[in-house]
Amino acid sequence: MNDAPQNPSSATDPQVESALADLRSRIDALDARLVALLNERAQIVVEIGACKRDKDAPIYAPHREAAVLQRVIDANDGPLQPRTIEAIYRELMSGSFALEQPLRIGYLGPPGSFSHVAATAHFGSSVAYEDMHDIDGVFTEVRRGRVDYALAPIENSAHGGVADTLDALRAARGEVVICAESLIGVRHHLLANCAPEEVCKIHSRPEVFSQCKQWLATQYPRAALIHWPSSSRAAMEAKAEHDADRRAGAAAIGSELAGKIYGLNTLFIDVEDDPGNVTRFAVVSRKAAQRTGDDKTSIMFTTDDKPGALVAVLAAFEDAGVNLSHIDKRPSGKENWTYTFFIDAMGHPEDEPVLRAIEGAERRCREVLVLGGYPKAKRIL
């Protein structure tokens, strides 16, 4: 007599396999319907593209994008998460752009940078991407029409405004405006082609090291930290150093995308000290965005050099009932100890309260420039 324990599921395996086969068949049928519906939608997109070309209308319309995303998320009863629905539709819209008219999107490179990550998260994989070597180049190429849109980091939740982008917005003088924003969760990974215990030098940006300070102090207190202008350049250098000498112990902190592009393995994921760290990116264009009813307006102004000047300008927004969500300052570049201020006001420049606040600020400032009104980002990508 065989007393060996029997697998309790063995008797039901045929029933389980039959049930799985039925469920998979239903999925296959749904997939076929989904593909047919997607192509039916795409055909309408082609017709929309023809209409836009006749009217010389922009292919990417941030107000329409915001409305579509909000509508499909509102229609979602689960079990898929809202961010999953948004990701699907962002990629679907990316394919739609390619059908209407090829788009070229600029980003602060090299490839694999967090600006590149932000660009692909916002615009999807079906558009063309162009690597810009500095922030000034991002704005210059948009102004010259060599790229249709571009992304530039404007603010980090832990470290505040990005000075280079603020300076570039000021220099653009309204020829390039913010037409959308994107919130990207900062995720840093340790990338290397050696074993974790062999790492003795780590390449990255100074800002990245500061965002991973505690983790580095705990895990690699003796590692040499080597600074580069971008995390993607750091990944390139770590890979080149390892290829030249496999005993070098070279690693980099960067994005998952950088690891894939430059052929580095991910040793540790999410090594940032603050898992809630978010970078806000500005999508810039030569064309302003239409109002949606849930917008932001970015404004630059320079005050008179006298007591209470800044308070008087901010009072113009308070009197108009307009909330300010962000304020930053940069040296004016014209006179010592004078500053240009950057603010984000809740609302669109066409909204009456915002318009009234801007007019009040103009009476109290040397200069006021609206940098763009655009849909407020609602979710972190």
C-alpha positions in Angstrom: 0.0 0.0 0.0 1.3 3.4 -1.0 1.1 5.8 2.0 2.7 8.8 0.2 0.7 12.0 0.5 -1.4 12.8 -2.5 -1.4 16.3 -4.0 -4.9 17.6 -3.1 -5.1 19.6 -6.2 -4.1 16.8 -8.6 -7.7 15.5 -8.9 -8.9 18.9 -9.9 -6.2 19.8 -12.3 -8.3 19.0 -15.4 -11.1 21.2 -14.0 -8.6 24.0 -13.3 -7.1 23.7 -16.8 -10.5 23.8 -18.4 -11.5 26.9 -16.4 -8.3 28.6 -17.4 -8.7 27.7 -21.0 -12.2 29.2 -20.9 -11.0 32.4 -19.3 -8.1 32.7 -21.7 -10.4 32.2 -24.6 -12.6 35.1 -23.3 -9.5 37.3 -23.0 -8.5 36.5 -26.6 -11.9 37.4 -27.8 -11.8 40.7 -25.9 -8.3 41.5 -27.2 -9.6 41.1 -30.8 -12.5 43.5 -30.0 -10.1 45.9 -28.4 -7.8 46.0 -31.4 -10.7 46.5 -33.7 -12.0 49.4 -31.5 -8.5 51.0 -31.3 -8.2 51.0 -35.0 -11.7 52.4 -35.4 -10.7 55.2 -33.0 -7.4 55.6 -35.0 -9.3 56.1 -38.2 -11.2 59.0 -36.6 -7.9 60.4 -35.4 -6.6 60.4 -39.0 -9.7 62.5 -40.0 -9.1 64.9 -37.1 -5.5 65.3 -38.2 -6.6 66.3 -41.7 -8.9 68.9 -40.2 -6.1 70.3 -38.0 -3.7 70.6 -41.0 -6.3 72.5 -43.0 -6.7 75.0 -40.1 -3.0 74.9 -39.1 -4.1 73.9 -35.6 -1.6 72.3 -33.2 -1.5 68.5 -33.1 -0.9 68.4 -29.3 -3.6 70.2 -27.4 -3.0 70.1 -23.6 -6.6 71.2 -22.8 -8.0 68.3 -24.9 -5.4 65.8 -23.4 -6.5 66.8 -19.9 -10.2 66.4 -20.8 -9.7 63.0 -22.3 -7.6 61.7 -19.4 -10.1 63.0 -16.8 -13.1 61.5 -18.7 -11.6 58.0 -19.0 -10.5 58.0 -15.4 -13.9 59.1 -14.2 -15.4 56.3 -16.3 -13.1 53.7 -14.7 -14.9 51.5 -12.1 -11.9 49.2 -11.5 -10.2 46.9 -10.8 -7.6 48.8 -12.9 -6.0 51.7 -11.0 -6.4 55.2 -12.4 -2.7 55.5 -13.1 -2.9 52.4 -15.3 -5.8 53.8 -17.3 -3.8 57.1 -17.7 -0.7 55.2 -18.8 -2.7 53.3 -21.4 -4.3 56.4 -22.8 -1.1 58.4 -22.8 0.4 55.7 -25.0 -2.7 55.7 -27.2 -2.5 59.4 -27.6 1.2 59.1 -28.5 0.2 56.8 -31.4 -2.5 59.2 -32.4 0.1 62.0 -32.6 2.1 59.9 -35.0 -1.0 59.3 -37.2 -2.0 63.0 -37.3 1.5 64.4 -37.8 4.9 63.3 -36.6 5.9 65.2 -33.4 9.5 66.0 -32.4 10.0 66.4 -28.6 13.1 67.9 -27.1 14.5 67.0 -23.7 17.6 67.8 -21.6 19.9 64.9 -22.5 21.8 62.7 -22.8 19.4 59.8 -23.4 18.4 58.2 -20.2 18.3 61.4 -18.2 15.3 62.1 -15.9 14.2 64.7 -18.5 14.1 61.8 -21.0 12.2 59.7 -18.5 9.7 62.6 -18.1 9.3 63.1 -21.8 8.5 59.5 -22.5 6.1 59.3 -19.6 4.3 62.4 -20.8 4.3 61.9 -24.6 4.7 58.1 -25.0 6.9 56.0 -27.2 5.4 56.8 -30.7 6.9 60.3 -31.1 10.4 61.3 -32.0 12.8 62.5 -29.3 15.7 64.9 -29.7 18.5 65.2 -27.2 19.3 68.8 -26.2 22.7 69.3 -24.5 21.6 72.1 -22.1 18.6 74.0 -20.9 19.3 77.0 -23.2 19.3 74.6 -26.2 15.9 73.2 -25.2 14.3 76.6 -25.4 16.3 77.7 -28.5 15.2 74.6 -30.5 11.6 75.2 -29.6 11.8 78.9 -30.5 13.4 78.0 -33.9 10.7 75.4 -34.6 13.2 72.5 -34.8 11.3 70.7 -32.2 7.5 71.0 -31.6 7.6 70.8 -27.8 10.2 70.2 -25.1 10.4 69.4 -21.4 12.5 71.1 -18.8 12.7 70.5 -15.0 11.2 73.6 -13.3 10.9 72.5 -9.6 11.8 69.7 -7.2 9.7 69.1 -4.2 12.8 68.7 -2.0 15.1 71.3 -3.5 12.9 74.0 -4.9 13.2 75.8 -8.3 15.6 74.8 -11.0 17.6 78.0 -11.6 18.7 77.2 -15.2 15.1 76.7 -16.3 13.9 79.9 -14.6 16.7 81.8 -16.3 15.8 80.3 -19.7 12.1 81.2 -19.3 13.1 84.8 -18.5 15.4 84.9 -21.5 12.7 83.6 -23.8 10.7 86.8 -23.3 7.4 85.1 -24.1 8.5 83.6 -27.4 8.4 80.2 -25.7 5.7 79.5 -23.2 4.7 76.8 -20.8 1.7 74.9 -22.2 1.6 71.9 -19.8 3.2 70.5 -16.8 4.1 66.9 -15.8 4.8 65.5 -12.3 7.4 62.8 -12.3 8.2 60.7 -9.2 12.0 60.7 -8.6 13.3 57.1 -8.5 17.0 56.6 -8.3 18.6 53.2 -8.9 22.2 51.9 -8.3 23.4 50.7 -11.7 26.5 48.6 -12.3 27.9 45.5 -14.0 29.9 44.4 -10.9 28.7 42.7 -7.7 27.3 45.0 -5.0 30.2 44.3 -2.7 32.7 45.3 -5.4 31.3 48.9 -5.8 34.0 51.4 -4.7 33.1 54.5 -6.8 29.7 55.9 -7.8 29.0 58.4 -10.6 26.1 60.8 -10.7 24.9 64.4 -10.4 25.6 66.3 -7.2 21.8 66.8 -6.8 21.3 63.1 -7.0 23.9 62.4 -4.4 22.1 64.8 -2.1 18.8 63.0 -2.6 20.4 59.7 -1.7 22.7 61.0 1.1 21.4 58.7 3.9 21.3 55.6 1.8 24.8 56.2 0.6 26.1 56.8 4.1 24.5 53.5 5.2 25.4 51.3 2.2 28.5 52.8 0.7 30.1 55.1 3.3 33.6 54.7 1.8 32.7 54.8 -1.9 34.2 57.7 -3.9 31.4 60.0 -5.3 32.2 61.3 -8.8 30.2 64.2 -10.1 28.8 64.6 -13.6 26.5 67.2 -15.2 23.8 64.5 -15.7 22.9 61.1 -14.3 22.8 59.6 -17.8 26.4 60.9 -18.5 27.3 59.2 -15.2 25.8 55.9 -16.4 27.9 56.2 -19.6 31.1 56.8 -17.7 30.4 53.9 -15.2 29.9 51.5 -18.1 33.0 52.7 -20.0 35.1 52.4 -16.8 33.8 48.9 -16.1 34.5 47.9 -19.7 38.1 49.2 -19.5 38.8 47.6 -16.1 36.4 45.0 -14.7 38.0 45.5 -11.3 37.2 49.2 -11.2 34.1 48.8 -9.1 32.3 51.5 -11.0 28.6 52.2 -10.5 26.2 55.0 -11.2 23.0 56.3 -9.7 20.4 57.0 -12.3 17.1 56.0 -13.9 16.0 52.5 -15.0 15.9 53.9 -18.6 19.6 54.9 -18.3 20.5 51.4 -17.2 18.7 49.9 -20.2 20.2 52.3 -22.7 23.8 52.0 -21.5 23.8 48.3 -20.6 24.0 48.4 -16.8 22.4 46.1 -14.4 20.2 47.4 -11.6 21.8 46.4 -8.3 19.4 48.3 -6.0 16.1 50.0 -6.8 14.7 53.2 -5.2 17.8 54.3 -3.3 16.4 57.9 -2.8 16.0 59.0 0.8 12.5 60.5 0.2 10.2 58.1 -1.7 7.8 61.1 -2.1 10.3 63.2 -4.0 8.7 64.6 -7.2 10.1 66.8 -10.0 7.8 69.1 -11.9 8.6 69.5 -15.6 7.4 72.3 -17.8 6.3 71.4 -21.3 7.2 74.4 -23.5 6.0 75.4 -26.9 5.5 78.5 -29.1 1.8 78.2 -28.7 -0.3 78.9 -25.6 -2.7 76.4 -24.1 -6.4 76.9 -23.9 -8.2 77.1 -20.6 -9.7 73.9 -19.0 -11.2 75.3 -15.8 -8.5 73.7 -13.7 -5.4 75.5 -14.7 -2.2 77.2 -13.5 -0.6 80.4 -14.7 3.2 81.0 -14.4 4.2 84.6 -14.1 7.5 86.4 -13.9 7.8 89.9 -12.4 10.4 92.4 -11.3 9.5 94.8 -8.5 10.6 98.4 -7.8 13.5 98.6 -5.3 11.6 100.0 -2.4 10.2 98.8 0.9 7.0 96.7 0.7 7.3 96.3 -3.1 6.9 92.5 -3.1 4.1 92.6 -0.5 2.2 95.1 -2.7 2.5 92.8 -5.7 1.3 89.7 -3.8 -1.6 91.7 -2.4 -2.8 92.2 -5.9 -3.4 88.4 -6.1 -4.9 88.3 -2.6 -7.3 91.1 -3.5 -8.4 89.3 -6.6 -8.9 86.0 -4.7 -6.2 84.2 -6.6 -4.2 81.5 -4.7 -0.5 81.2 -5.3 1.0 77.7 -5.2 4.7 78.6 -5.7 7.1 81.5 -5.5 10.8 81.7 -6.4 13.3 84.3 -7.1 16.4 84.8 -9.3 18.9 87.8 -9.5 17.5 90.1 -12.2 20.8 90.1 -14.1 20.4 93.9 -14.7 21.3 95.5 -11.3 23.0 94.1 -8.2 20.5 93.2 -5.4 17.5 93.4 -7.6 15.4 90.2 -8.3 13.0 88.7 -10.7 10.3 86.7 -9.0 8.5 83.6 -10.4 5.0 82.6 -9.2 2.4 80.0 -10.0 -1.2 81.3 -9.7 -4.2 79.0 -9.7 -6.3 79.7 -12.7 -5.8 80.6 -16.4 -4.8 84.0 -17.8 -8.3 84.2 -19.4 -10.0 83.8 -16.0 -11.3 87.1 -14.8 -9.7 86.9 -11.3 -6.3 86.1 -12.7 -6.6 88.8 -15.3 -7.5 91.3 -12.6 -4.6 90.2 -10.5 -2.1 90.5 -13.3 -3.3 94.0 -14.1 -2.9 94.9 -10.4 0.6 93.5 -10.4 1.5 95.5 -13.5 0.7 98.7 -11.7 3.2 97.8 -8.9 6.0 96.3 -11.0 8.8 97.4 -13.3 7.9 94.4 -15.5 5.4 91.5 -15.6 5.5 88.7 -18.1 3.0 85.8 -18.3 5.0 82.6 -18.9 2.0 80.5 -19.8 -1.4 79.2 -18.6 -1.8 75.5 -18.7 -3.8 72.5 -17.3 -2.8 71.6 -13.8 -1.2 68.2 -13.5 -3.3 66.0 -11.2 -1.3 62.8 -10.9 2.3 61.8 -10.5 3.6 59.7 -13.5 
